[in-house]
Amino acid sequence: MSEAVSKDNTLRALGVALAVAFVCALLVSVIAVSLRPIYKANVEAERIAQLELVLAALSDIGRTQTIDSLEARLVDLATGEFDESIDPATYDAVRAASRPATSVAIPADLDLAGLKRRALLAQVYLVRASDNSVDLIIMPVSGRGYQSTLRAWLVLDGDARTVRALKFYQHGETPGVGARIEEPEWEAQWRDLSAYDDDGVLRIGVRTHAGGGYSDDAQYQVDGISGATRTAQGVDGMLRFWLGEFGFEPFLQRVREGQL
Amino acid sequence: MQDSKWRILTRPLIDDNPLTLQILGICSALAVTTSLDTALLMSFVVVCVLALGSGSVSLIRNHLPHSVRIIVQITIIASLVIVVDQVLQAYAFELSKRLSVFVGLIITNCIVLGRAEGFAMRNGFVASVLDGIGNGLGYSLILILVGAIREFFGKGSLLNVQILIPTTQGGAFEPLHLMLLPPSAFFIIGGIIWVIRRKRPQQVEKPEFTLRNLEEGSK
């Protein structure tokens, strides 16, 4: 009995709690830090694998490419010009987006993707036709989904207007609901979708409004996913942001003018 | 407490199964059993966490003040789950992506805390580890069974090896898409519980309420 009483005094409780917390914290930190490089390598391998998936999808429409035939470039998003000062292979876009020196705050009214900041530079891949004109543009896009950040490759035709593919390579959406954005059936909807109308106004999006029915924008939109309205809205905002003036628009404008 | 070591290990398999008798851990059982490989990985993770969690709690049980015991147990369990999650992300990246949040949610799996509080606090290290492994295996047994049934009837495959050829590829098998949705796990677990209780009637609970005879009630 006396032992039970001494076991419950406040100091002892505090001591045990602190000791357990310390040991647990040490264990978690050591494991997390030591496994970090392997995890990062996995993510990088995944990104490349997804890029290869995009290439596989493109080979279906007669655009067979290898990863080495892609022209990797860093684009200054504000001007749309190439930045040659950094090697694209060593550029860490996620890290750059989180650092004040290499990123810029997105004005709230333009932040359709819910990102708050974006990197100054973005890594894009170009595929050139035999006459050296741009044939395909492969761009990374990202945005807030329902409960995670969505990351995908957006493939545009060399006309910088027509979507060829949208391929998600990282997300943490609800399995079976929001996670259906990476199902081939859903992704296939993006193929050959025109992102702009004849006046060059950005119209691309995801139809989510239950009562809205088919509007004028129907031909520029894909179907949403039942039960995943927030995810679909995230995809919608992500594309509108990255194709918009604070995203790749200056760069795409240069492509359209044939300056590359 | 007087049980032999072998009994501690085997009793939770059927006689005292955490899923079918105690109805604990249902949430994760619904979520990760769409295919056999995720069910297997989840089973492995839960066995590890249960064994290590119960073992660690048992080791420090005599130094654990009563007032803070639950929070200390949860701290230990949470740390173990984070460690296992990190290991999975490093060495089983593809599968861990498919298990997504459910590895993290093992922290809130009632089985883990239930065994730490209900068994490990009052038993020695070896018995607690065995109890953890036993309960983990009991959970795994149901998970693997449900995962196998759902993958087989939902996709016609087991461990991603196609066994029945679906109609979309020219075969004669029409996949049951319901099997890939969470409600099907409810039906299957319900069916398993029914079968077990037919064989072991002592598991059937006494009804808490009985309907009065309507004839008598109206008079």
Chai-1 contact restraints between the chains, C-beta under 6 A:
chainA,res_idxA,chainB,res_idxB,connection_type,confidence,min_distance_angstrom,max_distance_angstrom,comment,restraint_id
A,K7,B,P65,contact,1.0,0.0,6.0,A-B,restraint_1
A,D8,B,P65,contact,1.0,0.0,6.0,A-B,restraint_2
A,D8,B,H66,contact,1.0,0.0,6.0,A-B,restraint_3
A,D8,B,S67,contact,1.0,0.0,6.0,A-B,restraint_4
A,R12,B,P65,contact,1.0,0.0,6.0,A-B,restraint_5
A,A13,B,P65,contact,1.0,0.0,6.0,A-B,restraint_6
A,A13,B,S67,contact,1.0,0.0,6.0,A-B,restraint_7
A,A13,B,V68,contact,1.0,0.0,6.0,A-B,restraint_8
A,V16,B,H63,contact,1.0,0.0,6.0,A-B,restraint_9
A,V16,B,P65,contact,1.0,0.0,6.0,A-B,restraint_10
A,A17,B,V68,contact,1.0,0.0,6.0,A-B,restraint_11
A,V20,B,V72,contact,1.0,0.0,6.0,A-B,restraint_12
A,V20,B,T75,contact,1.0,0.0,6.0,A-B,restraint_13
A,C24,B,T75,contact,1.0,0.0,6.0,A-B,restraint_14
A,C24,B,S79,contact,1.0,0.0,6.0,A-B,restraint_15
A,L27,B,S79,contact,1.0,0.0,6.0,A-B,restraint_16
A,V28,B,S79,contact,1.0,0.0,6.0,A-B,restraint_17
A,V28,B,I82,contact,1.0,0.0,6.0,A-B,restraint_18
A,I31,B,V83,contact,1.0,0.0,6.0,A-B,restraint_19
A,I31,B,Q86,contact,1.0,0.0,6.0,A-B,restraint_20
A,A32,B,Q86,contact,1.0,0.0,6.0,A-B,restraint_21
A,L35,B,Q86,contact,1.0,0.0,6.0,A-B,restraint_22
A,L35,B,A90,contact,1.0,0.0,6.0,A-B,restraint_23
A,I38,B,A90,contact,1.0,0.0,6.0,A-B,restraint_24
A,Y39,B,Q89,contact,1.0,0.0,6.0,A-B,restraint_25
A,Y39,B,A90,contact,1.0,0.0,6.0,A-B,restraint_26
A,N42,B,F93,contact,1.0,0.0,6.0,A-B,restraint_27
A,P175,B,S100,contact,1.0,0.0,6.0,A-B,restraint_28
